[in-house]
Amino acid sequence: MKAHRMAIVIPENHEVTVKLPSDLPPGKAEMIILLTEEGAPQRGLSVDELLAARLTPPPGVGHVSLADMERAIEEGAGGRGDL
């Protein structure tokens, strides 16, 4: 795998033209846009709010309480050695 990084500024019209270096071979590739901290959209939830948010369990899975989660974490950190 080969990677190339370049800094860009997203303009108001959201159009960016990219000229790649000649050492990148032609063919299929994937482009990922990673926003820097100053350009990243602001999220509506704090970390505490995100962690406290209740998720809807899939069908057939009952409610998992915070105590159940803490117990599972403690048991998992107890050195079972099967991971």
PyMOL commands that place a pseudoatom at each C-alpha (Angstrom):
pseudoatom trace, name=CA, resn=MET, resi=1, chain=A, elem=C, hetatm=0, pos=[0.000, 0.000, 0.000]
pseudoatom trace, name=CA, resn=LYS, resi=2, chain=A, elem=C, hetatm=0, pos=[1.239, 3.458, -0.818]
pseudoatom trace, name=CA, resn=ALA, resi=3, chain=A, elem=C, hetatm=0, pos=[-0.067, 6.662, 0.750]
pseudoatom trace, name=CA, resn=HIS, resi=4, chain=A, elem=C, hetatm=0, pos=[0.219, 10.336, -0.140]
pseudoatom trace, name=CA, resn=ARG, resi=5, chain=A, elem=C, hetatm=0, pos=[-0.699, 13.197, 2.161]
pseudoatom trace, name=CA, resn=MET, resi=6, chain=A, elem=C, hetatm=0, pos=[-1.341, 16.802, 1.170]
pseudoatom trace, name=CA, resn=ALA, resi=7, chain=A, elem=C, hetatm=0, pos=[-2.868, 19.733, 2.989]
pseudoatom trace, name=CA, resn=ILE, resi=8, chain=A, elem=C, hetatm=0, pos=[-5.857, 21.371, 1.328]
pseudoatom trace, name=CA, resn=VAL, resi=9, chain=A, elem=C, hetatm=0, pos=[-8.358, 24.097, 2.101]
pseudoatom trace, name=CA, resn=ILE, resi=10, chain=A, elem=C, hetatm=0, pos=[-11.971, 23.292, 1.287]
pseudoatom trace, name=CA, resn=PRO, resi=11, chain=A, elem=C, hetatm=0, pos=[-13.384, 26.349, -0.491]
pseudoatom trace, name=CA, resn=GLU, resi=12, chain=A, elem=C, hetatm=0, pos=[-16.915, 27.660, -0.179]
pseudoatom trace, name=CA, resn=ASN, resi=13, chain=A, elem=C, hetatm=0, pos=[-17.927, 25.881, -3.404]
pseudoatom trace, name=CA, resn=HIS, resi=14, chain=A, elem=C, hetatm=0, pos=[-16.574, 22.569, -2.001]
pseudoatom trace, name=CA, resn=GLU, resi=15, chain=A, elem=C, hetatm=0, pos=[-14.666, 21.844, -5.213]
pseudoatom trace, name=CA, resn=VAL, resi=16, chain=A, elem=C, hetatm=0, pos=[-11.045, 20.720, -4.976]
pseudoatom trace, name=CA, resn=THR, resi=17, chain=A, elem=C, hetatm=0, pos=[-8.744, 19.815, -7.877]
pseudoatom trace, name=CA, resn=VAL, resi=18, chain=A, elem=C, hetatm=0, pos=[-5.960, 17.409, -6.973]
pseudoatom trace, name=CA, resn=LYS, resi=19, chain=A, elem=C, hetatm=0, pos=[-2.792, 16.809, -8.982]
pseudoatom trace, name=CA, resn=LEU, resi=20, chain=A, elem=C, hetatm=0, pos=[-1.069, 13.667, -7.731]
pseudoatom trace, name=CA, resn=PRO, resi=21, chain=A, elem=C, hetatm=0, pos=[2.677, 13.017, -7.854]
pseudoatom trace, name=CA, resn=SER, resi=22, chain=A, elem=C, hetatm=0, pos=[3.901, 10.991, -10.827]
pseudoatom trace, name=CA, resn=ASP, resi=23, chain=A, elem=C, hetatm=0, pos=[5.293, 8.222, -8.586]
pseudoatom trace, name=CA, resn=LEU, resi=24, chain=A, elem=C, hetatm=0, pos=[1.750, 7.128, -7.681]
pseudoatom trace, name=CA, resn=PRO, resi=25, chain=A, elem=C, hetatm=0, pos=[0.795, 4.351, -10.111]
pseudoatom trace, name=CA, resn=PRO, resi=26, chain=A, elem=C, hetatm=0, pos=[-2.427, 4.615, -12.105]
pseudoatom trace, name=CA, resn=GLY, resi=27, chain=A, elem=C, hetatm=0, pos=[-5.333, 2.448, -11.010]
pseudoatom trace, name=CA, resn=LYS, resi=28, chain=A, elem=C, hetatm=0, pos=[-7.960, 2.243, -8.326]
pseudoatom trace, name=CA, resn=ALA, resi=29, chain=A, elem=C, hetatm=0, pos=[-7.427, 4.246, -5.141]
pseudoatom trace, name=CA, resn=GLU, resi=30, chain=A, elem=C, hetatm=0, pos=[-9.416, 5.561, -2.227]
pseudoatom trace, name=CA, resn=MET, resi=31, chain=A, elem=C, hetatm=0, pos=[-9.572, 9.220, -1.189]
pseudoatom trace, name=CA, resn=ILE, resi=32, chain=A, elem=C, hetatm=0, pos=[-10.285, 10.070, 2.433]
pseudoatom trace, name=CA, resn=ILE, resi=33, chain=A, elem=C, hetatm=0, pos=[-10.769, 13.616, 3.689]
pseudoatom trace, name=CA, resn=LEU, resi=34, chain=A, elem=C, hetatm=0, pos=[-9.655, 14.062, 7.307]
pseudoatom trace, name=CA, resn=LEU, resi=35, chain=A, elem=C, hetatm=0, pos=[-10.638, 17.383, 8.824]
pseudoatom trace, name=CA, resn=THR, resi=36, chain=A, elem=C, hetatm=0, pos=[-8.129, 19.042, 11.116]
pseudoatom trace, name=CA, resn=GLU, resi=37, chain=A, elem=C, hetatm=0, pos=[-9.259, 20.079, 14.589]
pseudoatom trace, name=CA, resn=GLU, resi=38, chain=A, elem=C, hetatm=0, pos=[-9.915, 23.639, 13.476]
pseudoatom trace, name=CA, resn=GLY, resi=39, chain=A, elem=C, hetatm=0, pos=[-11.922, 22.491, 10.443]
pseudoatom trace, name=CA, resn=ALA, resi=40, chain=A, elem=C, hetatm=0, pos=[-13.789, 19.625, 12.076]
pseudoatom trace, name=CA, resn=PRO, resi=41, chain=A, elem=C, hetatm=0, pos=[-17.510, 20.064, 12.590]
pseudoatom trace, name=CA, resn=GLN, resi=42, chain=A, elem=C, hetatm=0, pos=[-18.520, 20.545, 16.202]
pseudoatom trace, name=CA, resn=ARG, resi=43, chain=A, elem=C, hetatm=0, pos=[-20.395, 17.639, 17.718]
pseudoatom trace, name=CA, resn=GLY, resi=44, chain=A, elem=C, hetatm=0, pos=[-23.486, 18.116, 19.852]
pseudoatom trace, name=CA, resn=LEU, resi=45, chain=A, elem=C, hetatm=0, pos=[-22.572, 15.601, 22.574]
pseudoatom trace, name=CA, resn=SER, resi=46, chain=A, elem=C, hetatm=0, pos=[-19.864, 15.701, 25.196]
pseudoatom trace, name=CA, resn=VAL, resi=47, chain=A, elem=C, hetatm=0, pos=[-17.919, 12.514, 25.923]
pseudoatom trace, name=CA, resn=ASP, resi=48, chain=A, elem=C, hetatm=0, pos=[-19.968, 11.985, 29.080]
pseudoatom trace, name=CA, resn=GLU, resi=49, chain=A, elem=C, hetatm=0, pos=[-23.224, 12.429, 27.143]
pseudoatom trace, name=CA, resn=LEU, resi=50, chain=A, elem=C, hetatm=0, pos=[-22.070, 10.038, 24.447]
pseudoatom trace, name=CA, resn=LEU, resi=51, chain=A, elem=C, hetatm=0, pos=[-21.093, 7.385, 26.990]
pseudoatom trace, name=CA, resn=ALA, resi=52, chain=A, elem=C, hetatm=0, pos=[-24.388, 7.843, 28.828]
pseudoatom trace, name=CA, resn=ALA, resi=53, chain=A, elem=C, hetatm=0, pos=[-26.518, 7.585, 25.667]
pseudoatom trace, name=CA, resn=ARG, resi=54, chain=A, elem=C, hetatm=0, pos=[-28.729, 4.541, 25.591]
pseudoatom trace, name=CA, resn=LEU, resi=55, chain=A, elem=C, hetatm=0, pos=[-28.472, 2.362, 22.517]
pseudoatom trace, name=CA, resn=THR, resi=56, chain=A, elem=C, hetatm=0, pos=[-31.320, 0.234, 21.262]
pseudoatom trace, name=CA, resn=PRO, resi=57, chain=A, elem=C, hetatm=0, pos=[-30.230, -3.399, 21.570]
pseudoatom trace, name=CA, resn=PRO, resi=58, chain=A, elem=C, hetatm=0, pos=[-30.794, -5.703, 18.578]
pseudoatom trace, name=CA, resn=PRO, resi=59, chain=A, elem=C, hetatm=0, pos=[-33.813, -8.034, 18.629]
pseudoatom trace, name=CA, resn=GLY, resi=60, chain=A, elem=C, hetatm=0, pos=[-33.379, -10.863, 21.105]
pseudoatom trace, name=CA, resn=VAL, resi=61, chain=A, elem=C, hetatm=0, pos=[-30.897, -8.977, 23.280]
pseudoatom trace, name=CA, resn=GLY, resi=62, chain=A, elem=C, hetatm=0, pos=[-32.223, -7.726, 26.583]
pseudoatom trace, name=CA, resn=HIS, resi=63, chain=A, elem=C, hetatm=0, pos=[-31.387, -4.505, 28.401]
pseudoatom trace, name=CA, resn=VAL, resi=64, chain=A, elem=C, hetatm=0, pos=[-27.814, -4.257, 29.689]
pseudoatom trace, name=CA, resn=SER, resi=65, chain=A, elem=C, hetatm=0, pos=[-27.418, -2.120, 32.787]
pseudoatom trace, name=CA, resn=LEU, resi=66, chain=A, elem=C, hetatm=0, pos=[-24.398, -0.039, 33.667]
pseudoatom trace, name=CA, resn=ALA, resi=67, chain=A, elem=C, hetatm=0, pos=[-23.640, -2.528, 36.453]
pseudoatom trace, name=CA, resn=ASP, resi=68, chain=A, elem=C, hetatm=0, pos=[-23.713, -5.384, 33.883]
pseudoatom trace, name=CA, resn=MET, resi=69, chain=A, elem=C, hetatm=0, pos=[-21.260, -3.483, 31.669]
pseudoatom trace, name=CA, resn=GLU, resi=70, chain=A, elem=C, hetatm=0, pos=[-18.918, -2.678, 34.561]
pseudoatom trace, name=CA, resn=ARG, resi=71, chain=A, elem=C, hetatm=0, pos=[-18.969, -6.327, 35.682]
pseudoatom trace, name=CA, resn=ALA, resi=72, chain=A, elem=C, hetatm=0, pos=[-18.184, -7.511, 32.143]
pseudoatom trace, name=CA, resn=ILE, resi=73, chain=A, elem=C, hetatm=0, pos=[-15.292, -5.034, 31.906]
pseudoatom trace, name=CA, resn=GLU, resi=74, chain=A, elem=C, hetatm=0, pos=[-13.904, -6.193, 35.253]
pseudoatom trace, name=CA, resn=GLU, resi=75, chain=A, elem=C, hetatm=0, pos=[-14.195, -9.854, 34.238]
pseudoatom trace, name=CA, resn=GLY, resi=76, chain=A, elem=C, hetatm=0, pos=[-12.562, -9.148, 30.884]
pseudoatom trace, name=CA, resn=ALA, resi=77, chain=A, elem=C, hetatm=0, pos=[-9.705, -7.312, 32.580]
pseudoatom trace, name=CA, resn=GLY, resi=78, chain=A, elem=C, hetatm=0, pos=[-9.266, -10.146, 35.043]
pseudoatom trace, name=CA, resn=GLY, resi=79, chain=A, elem=C, hetatm=0, pos=[-6.697, -11.958, 32.913]
pseudoatom trace, name=CA, resn=ARG, resi=80, chain=A, elem=C, hetatm=0, pos=[-8.872, -14.685, 31.412]
pseudoatom trace, name=CA, resn=GLY, resi=81, chain=A, elem=C, hetatm=0, pos=[-6.148, -15.159, 28.810]
pseudoatom trace, name=CA, resn=ASP, resi=82, chain=A, elem=C, hetatm=0, pos=[-8.489, -16.322, 26.030]
pseudoatom trace, name=CA, resn=LEU, resi=83, chain=A, elem=C, hetatm=0, pos=[-8.038, -13.241, 23.865]
for i in range(1, 83): cmd.bond("trace and resi %d" % i, "trace and resi %d" % (i + 1))
show_as sticks, trace
zoom trace
